[in-house]
Amino acid sequence: MFKSTHDSRIILFNTPLRGTTHAVLLLAALLGGCGMEAATTAATGAAIKKQEVDAGRKTMGEVQQKVEQAAQQMQRAQAETEAASK
């Protein structure tokens, strides 16, 4: 395929596409790294959002319990006031 006037081992490294092949491999590695970084960032962002949603649901449940407790206390106080006025 390629004629060499030198040692035959050089043929492998002295091809016309040598620089292009290295550039393509380097570009593929760099772009692959960017894709993985973007995927990792997206996954991390999704995990953080899920934690925020879970924390919000927990807080909402706690607030609902406090509102219900306050309503029950008001009903008891009203019942006690009515009983005392009779």
N, C-alpha and C positions, 0 to 999 in steps of 0.2 A: 504494500500500500504506500508507505513512505520510504523513500530511499535515503539511506544514511551513509555518510562517509566516515562517520565516527562509530563509537561503540554502540551496539544494538540496544543497550539499556536506555539510551537517550531518547529513542523513538517514543517511548511512552510519555515523556515529559516535554517533547519538542514538537507537539502537534499544533496546527494552525488554530485550533479551538481551545487551546489551553487557557488563555486568559478569559475567554468568554465563558467557558465552563465554570471556572472559579467565580466569576462575577455572578453567574446565574445561581450557583450554589449559595453564595453569600447573600444574595438578594432573597432567596427562598428562606434561608435561615432567619434573616432579619424580619421578613414579613410574617413568618410563622411565629416568631417571638411576639410581635405586635398583636397578632390575633389571640394568642394565649393570654397576653396581658389584659386585653380588652375583655375576654371571656371571664378571667379571674376577677377583674374589677366589677363586671356586671353581677357575677355571682355574689361577691361580697356586698355590693349595694342591695341586692335582693334580700340577703340574709339580715342586713341591718334594718331594712324596711319591715321585714316580718317581725323582728324583735320589737320594733316601734308599735306595730299593729297589736301584737300580743300585750305589750305594756299598756296600750290605750284601752284595750278590752278589760284588762284587770282593773285599771283605774275606774272605768265606767261601772264595773260591777261593784266596786267598793263604794262609789258615790251613791249608787242606787240603794245599797243596803243602808247607808247613813240617812238617806231621804226617807226610806221606809221606817227606820227607827224613830226619826224625828216626828213623822206623821203619827205613829203609834203613841208616842209620848204626849202629843197634842190631844189625841183622842182620850187618853187616860186622864189628862189634866182637865179636859172639858167634862168628862164623866164625873170626876171628883168634885168639880165646881157645882155641877147640877145636883149631885147628891147632897152637898153641903147646904145648898140653898133650899132644900125641901124640908 
